Amino acid sequence: MKMNSARRLLQATAVLVVAAALSSCVTPKRSGNFSTTFDPPAKPVTNPAAVKVKLSTSAQRVYVMQGNEVLLATPCSVGTASTPTPHGTFRIYNKQANRRRVSQPGAGYPMSFWMEFKSAYGMHFGWVKPYPCTHGCVRLPIKSAAKIFNMVPVGAPLIIASSQPEDATIGKTLPVLDDSALADPPMSYMLSPQVFEDAKKGKVYTY
């Protein structure tokens, strides 16, 4: 009887150990997977005239370049198949840190750190998801948007293609960001001046 009890105890202990191990493997690690916590390292710009931006729509990656050197790399979200982000070579001709959407639906919605490269198309802060989800604009994590806004001068080229050479190198090291579980902040906050004050600090609502 004692041997059977001991055997049952060992079996139960083994089951608990395995269950704990499996639990630690399959539990999603949410920290760092939201765009609100992602903070890309950035090298300083030493030659603004040599700065350009590359965007890979298939990998959903943005690369700020100085010549052939990557200064900053970040995940992003691009347009869906029905409302794609345009491909080609553009120039960032308009920058507004505190821009709001002017058209419907969603008039007044903040698009902090707006960097326009084609009429009604721009890079700006917004929820980032691991699949195309925008109406053609390029959504960036809040800290990425702030850094890129400060690094990239008006007139800098923006090269948008289905892929970029950097996808195979630094692009592979970037995390998968998924904000789909984040609730939208209340419109009272989004329409208030506080949204832009928080953006300056790299913050979004209470996240």
N, C-alpha and C positions, 0 to 999 in steps of 0.2 A: 504493500500500500504506500509506504513512504517513497519507494522508488517511482511508482506511478505519479504521485503528487509532485515529486521533484521534476519528473519529465514534463508534466503539464505546465509547471511553473516556467521551466526553460523554454517550452514552446510558446507560451504566452509572451514571455519577455522578448523572444526572437521576433514575434509578430509585431510587437510595439516598436522595436528598433527599426524593422523594415518599413513600417508605416511612417515613422518619423522621417526616415531617410527619403522615402518617396515624396512625402509632403514637402520637404525642403526643396526637392527637385522641381516639382510641378507648380508650386505656388508662384504666380507671376511676381516679378520684382518691379513694383511700380515706381519706386524712387528713381528719379533721373530719366524716366521714360516720357515725361510730359515736357512740352515745349517751354512751359513756364519755369522749369528748373534747369534747362539746358543752357550752358554758358560756354560758348566756343572760345578757345584760346585765339588770340590775334597778334600777329607781328605788326610792328609799327610801319606806317607808310613813310618811306624816305624820298620817294619820287612820285608825287601825285600825277604827273603827266604820263607815267607808265602804268597806272592802275587801270585794270579792266575787270569785268565780272563775267564769269561763265556760268551757264545754267544748263543742267542736264535734266530733261523732262522725264526720261525713263527711270533714272535713278532718284529723281527728286532731290537734287543736290545743287547748292550754290557755292561757287568758289570765287573768292576775291583774290585777284592775281596782281602782282607787280612784276611785269615781264613774264618770266616763266616760273616765278616763285609763288606758291600758295601762301597768302597771308592769313586767310580765314576760310574755313569750310563748315558748312552747316546743312542739315536737312531742311527741306521746304515742302510745300504742297503746291501743285500746279493744277491747271484746268482739266476738266473731264474731257472725254472723247467728243461730247456734243458742244462743249464750250472750251476749246483747247487754248493753252498758252501759245501765242504765235512764235514760230521759229524764224530765225534770221539774225542779222546783226543790227542792233539798235544803239541809241545813246540815251543815257539817263539825262533828260533835259529839264526835269522839274522835281524839286525836293520840298516836301512840307512835313515838318515833324508832327503837326497837330491837324491833320486833314480829316474831314468827315465826308462820308458818302453823300452825294447831292441828288442822286437819282433814286427812283422807287423800283423795287421795294427796298426798305432799309435806309431811307434817307436819314442822315444824322448819325449813322453808325460810324464809330471811330476807326480810322485806318492809320494808326500811328506810324511814323517814320515812312511816309509815302515817298516812293522813288519812281516817277513815271517815265516809261520808255516808249510808249505808244499811246495815242489818245484813248483814255479810259482804262489803260493797262498799267499796272505798277507793281513793284515789290513793296510789301508793308507787313506789319505785324498782324498775325491771325492764328487761329487754331491750326495746328499741323497734324496731319493724319498720314499713315503709311500708304496712301493711295490717292490718285488725283481726285480733288473734291471742290475745286474753285470754279468760278465763272470765267477764268482766264488769267486773273491776277496771280501773283506769286506770294503765298503766305510764308512768313518767317517767324521763328521763335522770337520772343520779345527782346532778349539780350542780343541775339544775332542781328535783329533789325536795327537796334540802336547802334551797334558797333559798325555795321555796314553803312548806315546812314552817315556816320561820322568819318568813315574811311574813304568813301567813294565820292569824288567831286562831280559836280554837274558837268556833263559832257563826256563822262567816262563811257567807253564802249560796253555793251552788254551783248554777249554772244549766246543765243539760245539754240540748242540742238537736242536731238533725241538722246545723245550721249556725249560725254567729254572724256579725254584721256585720263583725267584725274579720278574718274569713277573707279578705275582699277587699282588705285593706290590709296590716297587719303580718303576717298569716298567710301571705301569699304570699312574704314575704321570708325565711321560715325554711327551713333546709336540709332535705333528705330524709335521714333517719337510717335506717340499716339494719344491725341487729346480727345478722342471720341468719348471717353468716360467723364470728361469735365463738363459740368453744367455751365450754360451760358450765364454770365453775370447779368443781374437785373438791368433792364433798360434805363431805370432811373440813374444807375451808376454809369452806364455806357454813354448817356447823353449829358452827363455832368462834366465840368472841367477837371474833376478829380482823376478821370481816366487818363488824361494827358500828364498830370502831375505824377501819377504812379508810373506811367510809361518811362518818364525821364529817369526814374529810379530802377528801371528794369522789373517793375512789379505789375501784376494784373489782379485787380480786385483783392480777394483774400488768399489767392493761391500762392 
